[in-house]
């Protein structure tokens, strides 16, 4: 049996690398979180995008965050800045 462990985004160290393939839940309403997948953007090597996975909204882009160039990941501090004011959780695959 596999259990998913979700961590509050605010609990992650600022210098933690956040790779494509990471799932993020954003709670705009306490009972109905939106789930996103951090993914690469075709033709854009400077940023990663948040692609919605939630039924009814799947495929919509929730935003983009800058990579920590020349690396192929973003830093947690960049994600935290993007999500300022929103309760959110992260799941590392």
PDB file of N, CA, C and O in Angstrom, chain B, residues numbered from 101:
ATOM      1  N   UNK B 101       0.839  -1.188   0.000  1.00  0.00           N
ATOM      2  CA  UNK B 101       0.000   0.000   0.000  1.00  0.00           C
ATOM      3  C   UNK B 101       0.882   1.248   0.000  1.00  0.00           C
ATOM      4  O   UNK B 101       1.814   1.358   0.797  1.00  0.00           O
ATOM      5  N   UNK B 102       0.587   2.166  -0.879  1.00  0.00           N
ATOM      6  CA  UNK B 102       1.347   3.407  -0.976  1.00  0.00           C
ATOM      7  C   UNK B 102       0.559   4.532  -0.332  1.00  0.00           C
ATOM      8  O   UNK B 102      -0.632   4.692  -0.598  1.00  0.00           O
ATOM      9  N   UNK B 103       1.211   5.304   0.507  1.00  0.00           N
ATOM     10  CA  UNK B 103       0.572   6.475   1.095  1.00  0.00           C
ATOM     11  C   UNK B 103       1.315   7.709   0.637  1.00  0.00           C
ATOM     12  O   UNK B 103       2.545   7.736   0.619  1.00  0.00           O
ATOM     13  N   UNK B 104       0.576   8.710   0.275  1.00  0.00           N
ATOM     14  CA  UNK B 104       1.183   9.961  -0.159  1.00  0.00           C
ATOM     15  C   UNK B 104       1.385  10.854   1.050  1.00  0.00           C
ATOM     16  O   UNK B 104       0.474  11.030   1.859  1.00  0.00           O
ATOM     17  N   UNK B 105       2.572  11.414   1.175  1.00  0.00           N
ATOM     18  CA  UNK B 105       2.880  12.325   2.268  1.00  0.00           C
ATOM     19  C   UNK B 105       2.922  13.745   1.705  1.00  0.00           C
ATOM     20  O   UNK B 105       3.730  14.065   0.834  1.00  0.00           O
ATOM     21  N   UNK B 106       2.042  14.572   2.219  1.00  0.00           N
ATOM     22  CA  UNK B 106       1.981  15.971   1.799  1.00  0.00           C
ATOM     23  C   UNK B 106       2.577  16.826   2.904  1.00  0.00           C
ATOM     24  O   UNK B 106       2.301  16.603   4.083  1.00  0.00           O
ATOM     25  N   UNK B 107       3.392  17.802   2.530  1.00  0.00           N
ATOM     26  CA  UNK B 107       4.075  18.696   3.459  1.00  0.00           C
ATOM     27  C   UNK B 107       3.651  20.121   3.142  1.00  0.00           C
ATOM     28  O   UNK B 107       3.519  20.491   1.976  1.00  0.00           O
ATOM     29  N   UNK B 108       3.436  20.923   4.183  1.00  0.00           N
ATOM     30  CA  UNK B 108       3.130  22.332   3.940  1.00  0.00           C
ATOM     31  C   UNK B 108       4.321  22.972   3.232  1.00  0.00           C
ATOM     32  O   UNK B 108       5.470  22.745   3.613  1.00  0.00           O
ATOM     33  N   UNK B 109       4.051  23.760   2.217  1.00  0.00           N
ATOM     34  CA  UNK B 109       5.113  24.412   1.450  1.00  0.00           C
ATOM     35  C   UNK B 109       5.980  25.273   2.367  1.00  0.00           C
ATOM     36  O   UNK B 109       7.196  25.337   2.188  1.00  0.00           O
ATOM     37  N   UNK B 110       5.373  25.927   3.335  1.00  0.00           N
ATOM     38  CA  UNK B 110       6.128  26.806   4.239  1.00  0.00           C
ATOM     39  C   UNK B 110       7.145  26.052   5.093  1.00  0.00           C
ATOM     40  O   UNK B 110       8.071  26.670   5.618  1.00  0.00           O
ATOM     41  N   UNK B 111       7.001  24.750   5.248  1.00  0.00           N
ATOM     42  CA  UNK B 111       7.917  23.954   6.068  1.00  0.00           C
ATOM     43  C   UNK B 111       9.182  23.529   5.328  1.00  0.00           C
ATOM     44  O   UNK B 111      10.107  23.004   5.947  1.00  0.00           O
ATOM     45  N   UNK B 112       9.236  23.746   4.032  1.00  0.00           N
ATOM     46  CA  UNK B 112      10.385  23.334   3.222  1.00  0.00           C
ATOM     47  C   UNK B 112      11.466  24.409   3.291  1.00  0.00           C
ATOM     48  O   UNK B 112      11.169  25.604   3.283  1.00  0.00           O
ATOM     49  N   UNK B 113      12.720  23.971   3.358  1.00  0.00           N
ATOM     50  CA  UNK B 113      13.855  24.898   3.363  1.00  0.00           C
ATOM     51  C   UNK B 113      13.897  25.671   2.047  1.00  0.00           C
ATOM     52  O   UNK B 113      13.639  25.106   0.984  1.00  0.00           O
ATOM     53  N   UNK B 114      14.224  26.964   2.118  1.00  0.00           N
ATOM     54  CA  UNK B 114      14.231  27.823   0.928  1.00  0.00           C
ATOM     55  C   UNK B 114      15.129  27.311  -0.194  1.00  0.00           C
ATOM     56  O   UNK B 114      14.813  27.510  -1.367  1.00  0.00           O
ATOM     57  N   UNK B 115      16.224  26.666   0.132  1.00  0.00           N
ATOM     58  CA  UNK B 115      17.175  26.212  -0.886  1.00  0.00           C
ATOM     59  C   UNK B 115      16.876  24.802  -1.404  1.00  0.00           C
ATOM     60  O   UNK B 115      17.653  24.259  -2.189  1.00  0.00           O
ATOM     61  N   UNK B 116      15.759  24.204  -0.973  1.00  0.00           N
ATOM     62  CA  UNK B 116      15.369  22.864  -1.427  1.00  0.00           C
ATOM     63  C   UNK B 116      15.045  22.912  -2.924  1.00  0.00           C
ATOM     64  O   UNK B 116      14.258  23.757  -3.353  1.00  0.00           O
ATOM     65  N   UNK B 117      15.640  22.017  -3.726  1.00  0.00           N
ATOM     66  CA  UNK B 117      15.292  21.988  -5.153  1.00  0.00           C
ATOM     67  C   UNK B 117      13.898  21.393  -5.360  1.00  0.00           C
ATOM     68  O   UNK B 117      13.538  20.390  -4.743  1.00  0.00           O
ATOM     69  N   UNK B 118      13.135  22.022  -6.226  1.00  0.00           N
ATOM     70  CA  UNK B 118      11.792  21.561  -6.587  1.00  0.00           C
ATOM     71  C   UNK B 118      11.848  21.188  -8.066  1.00  0.00           C
ATOM     72  O   UNK B 118      11.974  22.048  -8.937  1.00  0.00           O
ATOM     73  N   UNK B 119      11.754  19.896  -8.326  1.00  0.00           N
ATOM     74  CA  UNK B 119      11.911  19.367  -9.677  1.00  0.00           C
ATOM     75  C   UNK B 119      10.581  19.229 -10.413  1.00  0.00           C
ATOM     76  O   UNK B 119       9.521  19.167  -9.791  1.00  0.00           O
ATOM     77  N   UNK B 120      10.647  19.182 -11.733  1.00  0.00           N
ATOM     78  CA  UNK B 120       9.473  18.831 -12.536  1.00  0.00           C
ATOM     79  C   UNK B 120       9.012  17.452 -12.071  1.00  0.00           C
ATOM     80  O   UNK B 120       9.831  16.586 -11.763  1.00  0.00           O
ATOM     81  N   UNK B 121       7.704  17.257 -12.023  1.00  0.00           N
ATOM     82  CA  UNK B 121       7.132  16.003 -11.543  1.00  0.00           C
ATOM     83  C   UNK B 121       6.621  16.108 -10.123  1.00  0.00           C
ATOM     84  O   UNK B 121       5.971  15.186  -9.630  1.00  0.00           O
ATOM     85  N   UNK B 122       6.904  17.220  -9.456  1.00  0.00           N
ATOM     86  CA  UNK B 122       6.423  17.454  -8.097  1.00  0.00           C
ATOM     87  C   UNK B 122       4.963  17.883  -8.146  1.00  0.00           C
ATOM     88  O   UNK B 122       4.574  18.688  -8.992  1.00  0.00           O
ATOM     89  N   UNK B 123       4.145  17.334  -7.224  1.00  0.00           N
ATOM     90  CA  UNK B 123       2.733  17.725  -7.141  1.00  0.00           C
ATOM     91  C   UNK B 123       2.552  18.776  -6.056  1.00  0.00           C
ATOM     92  O   UNK B 123       3.202  18.729  -5.012  1.00  0.00           O
ATOM     93  N   UNK B 124       1.659  19.723  -6.319  1.00  0.00           N
ATOM     94  CA  UNK B 124       1.379  20.806  -5.383  1.00  0.00           C
ATOM     95  C   UNK B 124      -0.126  20.961  -5.263  1.00  0.00           C
ATOM     96  O   UNK B 124      -0.835  21.019  -6.267  1.00  0.00           O
ATOM     97  N   UNK B 125      -0.610  21.029  -4.028  1.00  0.00           N
ATOM     98  CA  UNK B 125      -2.030  21.297  -3.765  1.00  0.00           C
ATOM     99  C   UNK B 125      -2.163  22.727  -3.275  1.00  0.00           C
ATOM    100  O   UNK B 125      -1.427  23.172  -2.395  1.00  0.00           O
ATOM    101  N   UNK B 126      -3.112  23.433  -3.860  1.00  0.00           N
ATOM    102  CA  UNK B 126      -3.392  24.805  -3.447  1.00  0.00           C
ATOM    103  C   UNK B 126      -4.830  24.850  -2.952  1.00  0.00           C
ATOM    104  O   UNK B 126      -5.763  24.481  -3.664  1.00  0.00           O
ATOM    105  N   UNK B 127      -4.986  25.310  -1.715  1.00  0.00           N
ATOM    106  CA  UNK B 127      -6.301  25.383  -1.084  1.00  0.00           C
ATOM    107  C   UNK B 127      -6.818  26.812  -1.158  1.00  0.00           C
ATOM    108  O   UNK B 127      -6.374  27.689  -0.417  1.00  0.00           O
ATOM    109  N   UNK B 128      -7.761  27.029  -2.060  1.00  0.00           N
ATOM    110  CA  UNK B 128      -8.423  28.329  -2.081  1.00  0.00           C
ATOM    111  C   UNK B 128      -9.704  28.243  -1.273  1.00  0.00           C
ATOM    112  O   UNK B 128     -10.151  29.231  -0.690  1.00  0.00           O
ATOM    113  N   UNK B 129     -10.287  27.063  -1.241  1.00  0.00           N
ATOM    114  CA  UNK B 129     -11.397  26.745  -0.359  1.00  0.00           C
ATOM    115  C   UNK B 129     -10.931  25.531   0.433  1.00  0.00           C
ATOM    116  O   UNK B 129     -10.381  24.596  -0.149  1.00  0.00           O
ATOM    117  N   UNK B 130     -11.137  25.525   1.732  1.00  0.00           N
ATOM    118  CA  UNK B 130     -10.576  24.491   2.593  1.00  0.00           C
ATOM    119  C   UNK B 130     -10.903  23.074   2.132  1.00  0.00           C
ATOM    120  O   UNK B 130     -10.065  22.182   2.268  1.00  0.00           O
ATOM    121  N   UNK B 131     -12.090  22.845   1.594  1.00  0.00           N
ATOM    122  CA  UNK B 131     -12.508  21.495   1.252  1.00  0.00           C
ATOM    123  C   UNK B 131     -12.213  21.097  -0.186  1.00  0.00           C
ATOM    124  O   UNK B 131     -12.292  19.914  -0.515  1.00  0.00           O
ATOM    125  N   UNK B 132     -11.880  22.032  -1.038  1.00  0.00           N
ATOM    126  CA  UNK B 132     -11.695  21.732  -2.456  1.00  0.00           C
ATOM    127  C   UNK B 132     -10.337  22.203  -2.963  1.00  0.00           C
ATOM    128  O   UNK B 132     -10.258  23.225  -3.645  1.00  0.00           O
ATOM    129  N   UNK B 133      -9.261  21.472  -2.641  1.00  0.00           N
ATOM    130  CA  UNK B 133      -7.960  21.904  -3.142  1.00  0.00           C
ATOM    131  C   UNK B 133      -7.821  21.633  -4.638  1.00  0.00           C
ATOM    132  O   UNK B 133      -8.446  20.722  -5.180  1.00  0.00           O
ATOM    133  N   UNK B 134      -7.005  22.426  -5.279  1.00  0.00           N
ATOM    134  CA  UNK B 134      -6.655  22.201  -6.673  1.00  0.00           C
ATOM    135  C   UNK B 134      -5.280  21.550  -6.662  1.00  0.00           C
ATOM    136  O   UNK B 134      -4.384  21.997  -5.945  1.00  0.00           O
ATOM    137  N   UNK B 135      -5.111  20.500  -7.451  1.00  0.00           N
ATOM    138  CA  UNK B 135      -3.837  19.802  -7.494  1.00  0.00           C
ATOM    139  C   UNK B 135      -3.138  20.114  -8.816  1.00  0.00           C
ATOM    140  O   UNK B 135      -3.749  20.077  -9.884  1.00  0.00           O
ATOM    141  N   UNK B 136      -1.844  20.422  -8.721  1.00  0.00           N
ATOM    142  CA  UNK B 136      -1.047  20.809  -9.875  1.00  0.00           C
ATOM    143  C   UNK B 136       0.198  19.934  -9.979  1.00  0.00           C
ATOM    144  O   UNK B 136       0.668  19.377  -8.986  1.00  0.00           O
ATOM    145  N   UNK B 137       0.716  19.825 -11.182  1.00  0.00           N
ATOM    146  CA  UNK B 137       1.964  19.126 -11.442  1.00  0.00           C
ATOM    147  C   UNK B 137       2.954  20.149 -11.983  1.00  0.00           C
ATOM    148  O   UNK B 137       2.644  20.882 -12.922  1.00  0.00           O
ATOM    149  N   UNK B 138       4.133  20.198 -11.397  1.00  0.00           N
ATOM    150  CA  UNK B 138       5.177  21.076 -11.899  1.00  0.00           C
ATOM    151  C   UNK B 138       5.815  20.389 -13.095  1.00  0.00           C
ATOM    152  O   UNK B 138       6.275  19.252 -12.985  1.00  0.00           O
ATOM    153  N   UNK B 139       5.847  21.064 -14.235  1.00  0.00           N
ATOM    154  CA  UNK B 139       6.339  20.425 -15.450  1.00  0.00           C
ATOM    155  C   UNK B 139       7.167  21.390 -16.294  1.00  0.00           C
ATOM    156  O   UNK B 139       7.120  22.608 -16.119  1.00  0.00           O
ATOM    157  N   UNK B 140       7.927  20.796 -17.218  1.00  0.00           N
ATOM    158  CA  UNK B 140       8.723  21.599 -18.141  1.00  0.00           C
ATOM    159  C   UNK B 140       7.806  22.267 -19.162  1.00  0.00           C
ATOM    160  O   UNK B 140       6.692  21.806 -19.410  1.00  0.00           O
ATOM    161  N   UNK B 141       8.289  23.353 -19.747  1.00  0.00           N
ATOM    162  CA  UNK B 141       7.558  24.092 -20.780  1.00  0.00           C
ATOM    163  C   UNK B 141       8.312  23.912 -22.092  1.00  0.00           C
ATOM    164  O   UNK B 141       9.488  24.260 -22.195  1.00  0.00           O
ATOM    165  N   UNK B 142       7.628  23.370 -23.087  1.00  0.00           N
ATOM    166  CA  UNK B 142       8.255  23.184 -24.396  1.00  0.00           C
ATOM    167  C   UNK B 142       8.703  24.533 -24.958  1.00  0.00           C
ATOM    168  O   UNK B 142       7.907  25.465 -25.070  1.00  0.00           O
ATOM    169  N   UNK B 143       9.959  24.622 -25.301  1.00  0.00           N
ATOM    170  CA  UNK B 143      10.486  25.844 -25.901  1.00  0.00           C
ATOM    171  C   UNK B 143      10.872  26.924 -24.905  1.00  0.00           C
ATOM    172  O   UNK B 143      11.278  28.012 -25.313  1.00  0.00           O
ATOM    173  N   UNK B 144      10.755  26.651 -23.602  1.00  0.00           N
ATOM    174  CA  UNK B 144      11.110  27.641 -22.580  1.00  0.00           C
ATOM    175  C   UNK B 144      11.971  26.942 -21.536  1.00  0.00           C
ATOM    176  O   UNK B 144      11.454  26.208 -20.693  1.00  0.00           O
ATOM    177  N   UNK B 145      13.248  27.161 -21.588  1.00  0.00           N
ATOM    178  CA  UNK B 145      14.148  26.484 -20.659  1.00  0.00           C
ATOM    179  C   UNK B 145      14.421  27.287 -19.387  1.00  0.00           C
ATOM    180  O   UNK B 145      15.225  26.867 -18.555  1.00  0.00           O
ATOM    181  N   UNK B 146      13.763  28.433 -19.227  1.00  0.00           N
ATOM    182  CA  UNK B 146      13.999  29.295 -18.069  1.00  0.00           C
ATOM    183  C   UNK B 146      12.988  29.108 -16.945  1.00  0.00           C
ATOM    184  O   UNK B 146      13.233  29.547 -15.821  1.00  0.00           O
ATOM    185  N   UNK B 147      11.850  28.462 -17.228  1.00  0.00           N
ATOM    186  CA  UNK B 147      10.779  28.373 -16.242  1.00  0.00           C
ATOM    187  C   UNK B 147      10.155  26.978 -16.216  1.00  0.00           C
ATOM    188  O   UNK B 147      10.337  26.180 -17.135  1.00  0.00           O
ATOM    189  N   UNK B 148       9.418  26.706 -15.145  1.00  0.00           N
ATOM    190  CA  UNK B 148       8.595  25.516 -15.011  1.00  0.00           C
ATOM    191  C   UNK B 148       7.154  25.980 -14.859  1.00  0.00           C
ATOM    192  O   UNK B 148       6.908  27.080 -14.365  1.00  0.00           O
ATOM    193  N   UNK B 149       6.195  25.152 -15.280  1.00  0.00           N
ATOM    194  CA  UNK B 149       4.792  25.561 -15.175  1.00  0.00           C
ATOM    195  C   UNK B 149       4.031  24.659 -14.222  1.00  0.00           C
ATOM    196  O   UNK B 149       4.370  23.490 -14.035  1.00  0.00           O
ATOM    197  N   UNK B 150       2.999  25.225 -13.630  1.00  0.00           N
ATOM    198  CA  UNK B 150       2.070  24.476 -12.796  1.00  0.00           C
ATOM    199  C   UNK B 150       0.869  24.114 -13.652  1.00  0.00           C
ATOM    200  O   UNK B 150       0.086  24.984 -14.034  1.00  0.00           O
ATOM    201  N   UNK B 151       0.724  22.829 -13.955  1.00  0.00           N
ATOM    202  CA  UNK B 151      -0.367  22.332 -14.788  1.00  0.00           C
ATOM    203  C   UNK B 151      -1.398  21.670 -13.898  1.00  0.00           C
ATOM    204  O   UNK B 151      -1.062  20.780 -13.116  1.00  0.00           O
ATOM    205  N   UNK B 152      -2.649  22.091 -14.006  1.00  0.00           N
ATOM    206  CA  UNK B 152      -3.712  21.578 -13.149  1.00  0.00           C
ATOM    207  C   UNK B 152      -4.026  20.120 -13.473  1.00  0.00           C
ATOM    208  O   UNK B 152      -4.102  19.732 -14.639  1.00  0.00           O
ATOM    209  N   UNK B 153      -4.207  19.316 -12.418  1.00  0.00           N
ATOM    210  CA  UNK B 153      -4.584  17.909 -12.544  1.00  0.00           C
ATOM    211  C   UNK B 153      -6.015  17.652 -12.081  1.00  0.00           C
ATOM    212  O   UNK B 153      -6.542  16.558 -12.286  1.00  0.00           O
ATOM    213  N   UNK B 154      -6.649  18.642 -11.460  1.00  0.00           N
ATOM    214  CA  UNK B 154      -7.971  18.485 -10.875  1.00  0.00           C
ATOM    215  C   UNK B 154      -9.039  18.360 -11.951  1.00  0.00           C
ATOM    216  O   UNK B 154      -9.077  19.137 -12.905  1.00  0.00           O
ATOM    217  N   UNK B 155      -9.917  17.355 -11.778  1.00  0.00           N
ATOM    218  CA  UNK B 155     -10.986  17.120 -12.746  1.00  0.00           C
ATOM    219  C   UNK B 155     -11.802  18.388 -12.967  1.00  0.00           C
ATOM    220  O   UNK B 155     -12.137  19.096 -12.018  1.00  0.00           O
ATOM    221  N   UNK B 156     -12.111  18.661 -14.202  1.00  0.00           N
ATOM    222  CA  UNK B 156     -12.859  19.856 -14.580  1.00  0.00           C
ATOM    223  C   UNK B 156     -11.967  21.036 -14.914  1.00  0.00           C
ATOM    224  O   UNK B 156     -12.388  21.956 -15.615  1.00  0.00           O
ATOM    225  N   UNK B 157     -10.746  21.016 -14.423  1.00  0.00           N
ATOM    226  CA  UNK B 157      -9.779  22.087 -14.695  1.00  0.00           C
ATOM    227  C   UNK B 157      -8.484  21.537 -15.276  1.00  0.00           C
ATOM    228  O   UNK B 157      -7.564  22.300 -15.573  1.00  0.00           O
ATOM    229  N   UNK B 158      -8.405  20.221 -15.439  1.00  0.00           N
ATOM    230  CA  UNK B 158      -7.172  19.558 -15.865  1.00  0.00           C
ATOM    231  C   UNK B 158      -6.629  20.158 -17.152  1.00  0.00           C
ATOM    232  O   UNK B 158      -7.370  20.402 -18.104  1.00  0.00           O
ATOM    233  N   UNK B 159      -5.338  20.388 -17.163  1.00  0.00           N
ATOM    234  CA  UNK B 159      -4.667  20.942 -18.331  1.00  0.00           C
ATOM    235  C   UNK B 159      -4.485  22.445 -18.270  1.00  0.00           C
ATOM    236  O   UNK B 159      -3.639  22.990 -18.979  1.00  0.00           O
ATOM    237  N   UNK B 160      -5.259  23.128 -17.439  1.00  0.00           N
ATOM    238  CA  UNK B 160      -5.104  24.573 -17.310  1.00  0.00           C
ATOM    239  C   UNK B 160      -3.777  24.891 -16.628  1.00  0.00           C
ATOM    240  O   UNK B 160      -3.320  24.148 -15.759  1.00  0.00           O
ATOM    241  N   UNK B 161      -3.176  25.983 -17.026  1.00  0.00           N
ATOM    242  CA  UNK B 161      -1.909  26.410 -16.461  1.00  0.00           C
ATOM    243  C   UNK B 161      -2.198  27.357 -15.292  1.00  0.00           C
ATOM    244  O   UNK B 161      -2.888  28.364 -15.445  1.00  0.00           O
ATOM    245  N   UNK B 162      -1.655  27.010 -14.124  1.00  0.00           N
ATOM    246  CA  UNK B 162      -1.869  27.821 -12.930  1.00  0.00           C
ATOM    247  C   UNK B 162      -0.830  28.907 -12.758  1.00  0.00           C
ATOM    248  O   UNK B 162      -1.004  29.814 -11.943  1.00  0.00           O
ATOM    249  N   UNK B 163       0.240  28.823 -13.512  1.00  0.00           N
ATOM    250  CA  UNK B 163       1.297  29.823 -13.425  1.00  0.00           C
ATOM    251  C   UNK B 163       2.635  29.223 -13.798  1.00  0.00           C
ATOM    252  O   UNK B 163       2.741  28.030 -14.082  1.00  0.00           O
ATOM    253  N   UNK B 164       3.646  30.058 -13.796  1.00  0.00           N
ATOM    254  CA  UNK B 164       5.002  29.616 -14.090  1.00  0.00           C
ATOM    255  C   UNK B 164       5.930  30.146 -13.003  1.00  0.00           C
ATOM    256  O   UNK B 164       5.703  31.216 -12.439  1.00  0.00           O
ATOM    257  N   UNK B 165       6.984  29.376 -12.719  1.00  0.00           N
ATOM    258  CA  UNK B 165       8.001  29.830 -11.773  1.00  0.00           C
ATOM    259  C   UNK B 165       9.372  29.681 -12.424  1.00  0.00           C
ATOM    260  O   UNK B 165       9.608  28.778 -13.228  1.00  0.00           O
ATOM    261  N   UNK B 166      10.259  30.584 -12.057  1.00  0.00           N
ATOM    262  CA  UNK B 166      11.600  30.600 -12.644  1.00  0.00           C
ATOM    263  C   UNK B 166      12.439  29.445 -12.118  1.00  0.00           C
ATOM    264  O   UNK B 166      12.370  29.085 -10.942  1.00  0.00           O
ATOM    265  N   UNK B 167      13.228  28.876 -13.015  1.00  0.00           N
ATOM    266  CA  UNK B 167      14.205  27.871 -12.611  1.00  0.00           C
ATOM    267  C   UNK B 167      15.391  28.561 -11.943  1.00  0.00           C
ATOM    268  O   UNK B 167      15.608  29.758 -12.132  1.00  0.00           O
ATOM    269  N   UNK B 168      16.141  27.815 -11.176  1.00  0.00           N
ATOM    270  CA  UNK B 168      17.385  28.282 -10.580  1.00  0.00           C
ATOM    271  C   UNK B 168      18.505  27.986 -11.581  1.00  0.00           C
ATOM    272  O   UNK B 168      19.293  27.059 -11.394  1.00  0.00           O
ATOM    273  N   UNK B 169      18.559  28.787 -12.640  1.00  0.00           N
ATOM    274  CA  UNK B 169      19.510  28.548 -13.730  1.00  0.00           C
ATOM    275  C   UNK B 169      20.949  28.595 -13.228  1.00  0.00           C
ATOM    276  O   UNK B 169      21.265  29.417 -12.368  1.00  0.00           O
ATOM    277  N   UNK B 170      21.813  27.751 -13.732  1.00  0.00           N
ATOM    278  CA  UNK B 170      21.677  26.878 -14.886  1.00  0.00           C
ATOM    279  C   UNK B 170      21.054  25.523 -14.558  1.00  0.00           C
ATOM    280  O   UNK B 170      21.054  24.628 -15.403  1.00  0.00           O
ATOM    281  N   UNK B 171      20.528  25.358 -13.356  1.00  0.00           N
ATOM    282  CA  UNK B 171      19.920  24.085 -12.959  1.00  0.00           C
ATOM    283  C   UNK B 171      18.580  23.883 -13.654  1.00  0.00           C
ATOM    284  O   UNK B 171      18.001  24.822 -14.199  1.00  0.00           O
ATOM    285  N   UNK B 172      18.101  22.656 -13.627  1.00  0.00           N
ATOM    286  CA  UNK B 172      16.823  22.319 -14.255  1.00  0.00           C
ATOM    287  C   UNK B 172      15.706  22.203 -13.219  1.00  0.00           C
ATOM    288  O   UNK B 172      14.716  21.510 -13.455  1.00  0.00           O
ATOM    289  N   UNK B 173      15.849  22.862 -12.095  1.00  0.00           N
ATOM    290  CA  UNK B 173      14.846  22.864 -11.041  1.00  0.00           C
ATOM    291  C   UNK B 173      14.644  24.287 -10.543  1.00  0.00           C
ATOM    292  O   UNK B 173      15.438  25.183 -10.827  1.00  0.00           O
ATOM    293  N   UNK B 174      13.559  24.474  -9.793  1.00  0.00           N
ATOM    294  CA  UNK B 174      13.299  25.746  -9.123  1.00  0.00           C
ATOM    295  C   UNK B 174      13.657  25.574  -7.653  1.00  0.00           C
ATOM    296  O   UNK B 174      13.746  24.449  -7.161  1.00  0.00           O
ATOM    297  N   UNK B 175      13.859  26.666  -6.962  1.00  0.00           N
ATOM    298  CA  UNK B 175      14.104  26.604  -5.532  1.00  0.00           C
ATOM    299  C   UNK B 175      12.789  26.800  -4.775  1.00  0.00           C
ATOM    300  O   UNK B 175      11.874  27.470  -5.253  1.00  0.00           O
ATOM    301  N   UNK B 176      12.717  26.207  -3.597  1.00  0.00           N
ATOM    302  CA  UNK B 176      11.509  26.324  -2.784  1.00  0.00           C
ATOM    303  C   UNK B 176      11.167  27.783  -2.504  1.00  0.00           C
ATOM    304  O   UNK B 176       9.989  28.137  -2.457  1.00  0.00           O
ATOM    305  N   UNK B 177      12.165  28.632  -2.318  1.00  0.00           N
ATOM    306  CA  UNK B 177      11.870  30.043  -2.035  1.00  0.00           C
ATOM    307  C   UNK B 177      11.118  30.697  -3.196  1.00  0.00           C
ATOM    308  O   UNK B 177      10.280  31.570  -2.968  1.00  0.00           O
ATOM    309  N   UNK B 178      11.401  30.294  -4.427  1.00  0.00           N
ATOM    310  CA  UNK B 178      10.690  30.827  -5.594  1.00  0.00           C
ATOM    311  C   UNK B 178       9.242  30.360  -5.586  1.00  0.00           C
ATOM    312  O   UNK B 178       8.331  31.144  -5.855  1.00  0.00           O
ATOM    313  N   UNK B 179       9.026  29.076  -5.275  1.00  0.00           N
ATOM    314  CA  UNK B 179       7.670  28.543  -5.189  1.00  0.00           C
ATOM    315  C   UNK B 179       6.900  29.221  -4.063  1.00  0.00           C
ATOM    316  O   UNK B 179       5.732  29.570  -4.236  1.00  0.00           O
ATOM    317  N   UNK B 180       7.540  29.412  -2.915  1.00  0.00           N
ATOM    318  CA  UNK B 180       6.897  30.075  -1.772  1.00  0.00           C
ATOM    319  C   UNK B 180       6.456  31.495  -2.136  1.00  0.00           C
ATOM    320  O   UNK B 180       5.362  31.925  -1.771  1.00  0.00           O
ATOM    321  N   UNK B 181       7.308  32.210  -2.851  1.00  0.00           N
ATOM    322  CA  UNK B 181       6.962  33.574  -3.271  1.00  0.00           C
ATOM    323  C   UNK B 181       5.744  33.553  -4.183  1.00  0.00           C
ATOM    324  O   UNK B 181       4.845  34.381  -4.039  1.00  0.00           O
ATOM    325  N   UNK B 182       5.711  32.608  -5.123  1.00  0.00           N
ATOM    326  CA  UNK B 182       4.580  32.483  -6.042  1.00  0.00           C
ATOM    327  C   UNK B 182       3.282  32.186  -5.279  1.00  0.00           C
ATOM    328  O   UNK B 182       2.217  32.683  -5.644  1.00  0.00           O
ATOM    329  N   UNK B 183       3.375  31.379  -4.223  1.00  0.00           N
ATOM    330  CA  UNK B 183       2.192  30.945  -3.477  1.00  0.00           C
ATOM    331  C   UNK B 183       1.894  31.801  -2.242  1.00  0.00           C
ATOM    332  O   UNK B 183       1.085  31.396  -1.408  1.00  0.00           O
ATOM    333  N   UNK B 184       2.514  32.951  -2.105  1.00  0.00           N
ATOM    334  CA  UNK B 184       2.319  33.816  -0.951  1.00  0.00           C
ATOM    335  C   UNK B 184       0.833  34.061  -0.697  1.00  0.00           C
ATOM    336  O   UNK B 184       0.086  34.440  -1.599  1.00  0.00           O
ATOM    337  N   UNK B 185       0.424  33.836   0.548  1.00  0.00           N
ATOM    338  CA  UNK B 185      -0.964  34.075   0.940  1.00  0.00           C
ATOM    339  C   UNK B 185      -1.897  32.913   0.723  1.00  0.00           C
ATOM    340  O   UNK B 185      -3.062  32.981   1.115  1.00  0.00           O
ATOM    341  N   UNK B 186      -1.415  31.835   0.103  1.00  0.00           N
ATOM    342  CA  UNK B 186      -2.255  30.661  -0.152  1.00  0.00           C
ATOM    343  C   UNK B 186      -1.759  29.475   0.669  1.00  0.00           C
ATOM    344  O   UNK B 186      -0.560  29.194   0.695  1.00  0.00           O
ATOM    345  N   UNK B 187      -2.670  28.782   1.334  1.00  0.00           N
ATOM    346  CA  UNK B 187      -2.262  27.556   2.021  1.00  0.00           C
ATOM    347  C   UNK B 187      -2.008  26.513   0.942  1.00  0.00           C
ATOM    348  O   UNK B 187      -2.868  26.262   0.097  1.00  0.00           O
ATOM    349  N   UNK B 188      -0.843  25.916   0.971  1.00  0.00           N
ATOM    350  CA  UNK B 188      -0.490  24.941  -0.051  1.00  0.00           C
ATOM    351  C   UNK B 188       0.370  23.826   0.533  1.00  0.00           C
ATOM    352  O   UNK B 188       1.042  23.998   1.550  1.00  0.00           O
ATOM    353  N   UNK B 189       0.329  22.687  -0.134  1.00  0.00           N
ATOM    354  CA  UNK B 189       1.091  21.519   0.281  1.00  0.00           C
ATOM    355  C   UNK B 189       1.844  20.980  -0.930  1.00  0.00           C
ATOM    356  O   UNK B 189       1.478  21.234  -2.078  1.00  0.00           O
ATOM    357  N   UNK B 190       2.905  20.232  -0.644  1.00  0.00           N
ATOM    358  CA  UNK B 190       3.732  19.692  -1.712  1.00  0.00           C
ATOM    359  C   UNK B 190       3.948  18.196  -1.479  1.00  0.00           C
ATOM    360  O   UNK B 190       4.034  17.735  -0.340  1.00  0.00           O
ATOM    361  N   UNK B 191       4.031  17.460  -2.570  1.00  0.00           N
ATOM    362  CA  UNK B 191       4.299  16.023  -2.517  1.00  0.00           C
ATOM    363  C   UNK B 191       5.439  15.724  -3.455  1.00  0.00           C
ATOM    364  O   UNK B 191       5.332  15.924  -4.665  1.00  0.00           O
ATOM    365  N   UNK B 192       6.547  15.235  -2.888  1.00  0.00           N
ATOM    366  CA  UNK B 192       7.702  14.866  -3.699  1.00  0.00           C
ATOM    367  C   UNK B 192       7.530  13.428  -4.148  1.00  0.00           C
ATOM    368  O   UNK B 192       7.286  12.549  -3.321  1.00  0.00           O
ATOM    369  N   UNK B 193       7.653  13.171  -5.437  1.00  0.00           N
ATOM    370  CA  UNK B 193       7.542  11.819  -5.981  1.00  0.00           C
ATOM    371  C   UNK B 193       8.798  11.043  -5.688  1.00  0.00           C
ATOM    372  O   UNK B 193       8.904   9.876  -6.065  1.00  0.00           O
TER     373      UNK B 193
END
